[in-house]
């Protein structure tokens, strides 16, 4: 999509994600989420050792590495050279020859070969404003086979607009004190101001409009959502 009106996805990546020093401590800061639930959600939709998965916004590859051990082939995509460099090292150390790394984003990744069986993305789609989210979801649908699966995790606002202040204050109260060990209230405030998490009642019509059926939507409180969607 090399059009004059296209955005530069690197500008929406969050500058810290391009910093090798930050990336080196990224896993410690974000924690070590267990990918088992996401892997099981894909397997429940029929994915197996012959399946292909695209991980968009792979980061340091915690999901991609686990997925490569379970599924046939994984393409890990990220705009950050620092993230991909770390992931390539980890994949080589693990002897995983069925994991490829591609530097690209939601709007620039060009899928090669047969349509993918699944796309996974975690805490990355919110980097895009809503108009661009819709184009990203449309591109995801186009790279999937009919019946292919989108597993989407993100910060999604599941509350009424008039509850915003109360929800955010409670979020801040549970923030980490040490920025090296977790996200602080300042980090959360920066996310709200400069990134593009959206309301659930806006995101779900986007999924429907781009050809997805939501088969499961699980929320952890009012901020974190996990969707399993099937391409119609």
Helices and strands as residue ranges (DSSP letters): G 9-12, G 15-18, H 20-24, H 26-30, H 36-44, E 52-56, H 62-70, E 73-78, H 81-93, E 99-103, E 116-122, G 125-127, H 130-143, E 144-155, G 161-163, H 164-173, H 185-194, H 200-209, E 212-220, E 224-231
